């Protein structure tokens, strides 16, 4: 029980930090709590696979492939964190490197906005 609560707080902290870094907000963003985002073992396993596949896409500069994986993945907090982490890494590449591989920073930023809508990310003051 304690371990599960600890992990949940860790995931929330990571999501808050990533949202602050990626969305440039002064305040932390909060993912709405919803039963659809439950953490069961099947979703955890899928998240582990997604992490490996996204890291592989980054290594191979397959940004479009990573994008496809993200938008086909089951909706969970873990996958949101992995997705934001992927785009954080993508945005560290130069525009030239991204263009050479059929992607751009503008596309990454649009995808981040889509993720915010899909995962119902909202400001804490909107509660």
DRENDO-1510 file (C-alpha; in Angstrom, 1 decimal, always signed):
<recs>
REC; n; res; u; v; w
REC; 1; UNK; +0.0; +0.0; +0.0 .
REC; 2; UNK; +2.7; +2.5; +1.0 .
REC; 3; UNK; +4.8; +1.5; -2.0 .
REC; 4; UNK; +1.9; +2.1; -4.3 .
REC; 5; UNK; +1.2; +5.6; -2.8 .
REC; 6; UNK; +4.9; +6.4; -3.0 .
REC; 7; UNK; +5.0; +5.5; -6.7 .
REC; 8; UNK; +1.9; +7.5; -7.4 .
REC; 9; UNK; +3.4; +10.6; -5.8 .
REC; 10; UNK; +6.7; +10.0; -7.8 .
REC; 11; UNK; +4.8; +9.8; -11.1 .
REC; 12; UNK; +2.8; +12.9; -10.2 .
REC; 13; UNK; +6.0; +14.8; -9.3 .
REC; 14; UNK; +7.6; +13.7; -12.6 .
REC; 15; UNK; +4.5; +14.7; -14.6 .
REC; 16; UNK; +4.4; +18.1; -12.8 .
REC; 17; UNK; +8.1; +18.7; -13.5 .
REC; 18; UNK; +7.8; +17.7; -17.1 .
REC; 19; UNK; +4.7; +19.8; -17.7 .
REC; 20; UNK; +6.5; +22.8; -16.1 .
REC; 21; UNK; +9.5; +22.3; -18.3 .
REC; 22; UNK; +7.6; +21.5; -21.5 .
REC; 23; UNK; +4.7; +23.8; -21.3 .
REC; 24; UNK; +6.5; +26.7; -19.7 .
REC; 25; UNK; +3.9; +27.4; -17.1 .
REC; 26; UNK; +4.6; +29.3; -13.8 .
REC; 27; UNK; +2.5; +26.8; -11.9 .
REC; 28; UNK; +2.4; +23.1; -12.1 .
REC; 29; UNK; -0.2; +21.3; -14.3 .
REC; 30; UNK; -2.4; +18.6; -13.0 .
REC; 31; UNK; -3.7; +15.5; -14.7 .
REC; 32; UNK; -7.3; +15.1; -13.9 .
REC; 33; UNK; -7.9; +12.0; -11.8 .
REC; 34; UNK; -10.0; +9.5; -13.7 .
REC; 35; UNK; -10.6; +5.8; -13.4 .
REC; 36; UNK; -9.7; +5.4; -17.1 .
REC; 37; UNK; -6.1; +6.2; -16.2 .
REC; 38; UNK; -5.8; +3.4; -13.6 .
REC; 39; UNK; -2.5; +1.7; -13.2 .
REC; 40; UNK; -2.8; -2.0; -13.6 .
REC; 41; UNK; -0.1; -4.5; -14.4 .
REC; 42; UNK; -1.0; -4.7; -18.1 .
REC; 43; UNK; -0.7; -0.9; -18.5 .
REC; 44; UNK; +2.6; -1.0; -16.6 .
REC; 45; UNK; +3.9; -3.6; -18.9 .
REC; 46; UNK; +2.8; -1.7; -22.0 .
REC; 47; UNK; +4.5; +1.4; -20.6 .
REC; 48; UNK; +7.8; -0.4; -20.2 .
REC; 49; UNK; +7.5; -1.6; -23.8 .
REC; 50; UNK; +6.6; +1.9; -24.9 .
REC; 51; UNK; +9.6; +3.3; -23.1 .
REC; 52; UNK; +12.0; +0.9; -24.9 .
REC; 53; UNK; +10.4; +1.5; -28.3 .
REC; 54; UNK; +10.5; +5.3; -27.9 .
REC; 55; UNK; +14.2; +5.2; -26.8 .
REC; 56; UNK; +14.8; +3.1; -29.9 .
REC; 57; UNK; +13.1; +5.6; -32.1 .
REC; 58; UNK; +15.2; +8.4; -30.6 .
REC; 59; UNK; +18.4; +6.5; -31.2 .
REC; 60; UNK; +17.4; +5.8; -34.8 .
REC; 61; UNK; +16.1; +9.4; -35.3 .
REC; 62; UNK; +12.8; +7.9; -36.2 .
REC; 63; UNK; +10.7; +10.8; -34.9 .
REC; 64; UNK; +7.6; +9.9; -37.0 .
REC; 65; UNK; +7.7; +6.3; -35.7 .
REC; 66; UNK; +7.8; +7.6; -32.1 .
REC; 67; UNK; +4.9; +9.9; -32.8 .
REC; 68; UNK; +2.9; +6.9; -34.2 .
REC; 69; UNK; +3.7; +4.9; -31.1 .
REC; 70; UNK; +2.6; +7.7; -28.8 .
REC; 71; UNK; -0.8; +8.3; -30.4 .
REC; 72; UNK; -1.5; +4.5; -30.6 .
REC; 73; UNK; -0.7; +3.8; -27.0 .
REC; 74; UNK; -3.3; +3.1; -24.3 .
REC; 75; UNK; -4.1; +6.2; -22.3 .
REC; 76; UNK; -2.4; +6.1; -18.9 .
REC; 77; UNK; -0.4; +8.6; -16.8 .
REC; 78; UNK; +2.7; +6.5; -17.3 .
REC; 79; UNK; +2.4; +6.8; -21.1 .
REC; 80; UNK; +1.8; +10.5; -20.8 .
REC; 81; UNK; +5.0; +10.9; -18.9 .
REC; 82; UNK; +6.9; +8.7; -21.5 .
REC; 83; UNK; +5.3; +10.8; -24.3 .
REC; 84; UNK; +6.4; +14.1; -22.8 .
REC; 85; UNK; +9.8; +12.7; -22.1 .
REC; 86; UNK; +10.1; +11.7; -25.8 .
REC; 87; UNK; +9.1; +15.1; -27.0 .
REC; 88; UNK; +11.5; +16.8; -24.5 .
REC; 89; UNK; +14.3; +14.8; -26.0 .
REC; 90; UNK; +13.1; +15.6; -29.6 .
REC; 91; UNK; +13.1; +19.3; -28.8 .
REC; 92; UNK; +16.8; +19.1; -27.8 .
REC; 93; UNK; +17.7; +18.2; -31.4 .
REC; 94; UNK; +18.5; +21.0; -33.8 .
REC; 95; UNK; +15.9; +22.0; -36.4 .
REC; 96; UNK; +18.3; +20.8; -39.1 .
REC; 97; UNK; +18.6; +17.4; -37.5 .
REC; 98; UNK; +14.9; +17.1; -37.2 .
REC; 99; UNK; +14.2; +18.2; -40.8 .
REC; 100; UNK; +16.8; +15.8; -42.1 .
REC; 101; UNK; +14.7; +13.0; -40.5 .
REC; 102; UNK; +11.3; +14.3; -41.7 .
REC; 103; UNK; +10.2; +16.2; -38.5 .
REC; 104; UNK; +10.3; +19.7; -37.0 .
REC; 105; UNK; +10.1; +21.4; -33.6 .
REC; 106; UNK; +6.7; +22.9; -34.7 .
REC; 107; UNK; +5.3; +19.4; -35.2 .
REC; 108; UNK; +6.6; +18.3; -31.8 .
REC; 109; UNK; +5.0; +21.4; -30.2 .
REC; 110; UNK; +1.7; +20.6; -32.0 .
REC; 111; UNK; +1.9; +17.0; -30.7 .
REC; 112; UNK; +2.4; +18.2; -27.2 .
REC; 113; UNK; -0.8; +20.3; -27.5 .
REC; 114; UNK; -2.7; +17.3; -28.7 .
REC; 115; UNK; -1.4; +15.2; -25.8 .
REC; 116; UNK; -2.6; +17.9; -23.4 .
REC; 117; UNK; -6.1; +17.6; -25.0 .
REC; 118; UNK; -6.1; +13.8; -25.1 .
REC; 119; UNK; -5.0; +13.4; -21.5 .
REC; 120; UNK; -7.2; +16.3; -20.2 .
REC; 121; UNK; -4.3; +18.3; -18.8 .
REC; 122; UNK; -5.4; +21.5; -17.2 .
REC; 123; UNK; -4.1; +24.2; -14.9 .
REC; 124; UNK; -4.7; +23.8; -11.2 .
REC; 125; UNK; -6.7; +27.0; -11.1 .
REC; 126; UNK; -9.2; +25.6; -13.6 .
REC; 127; UNK; -10.4; +23.0; -11.1 .
</recs>
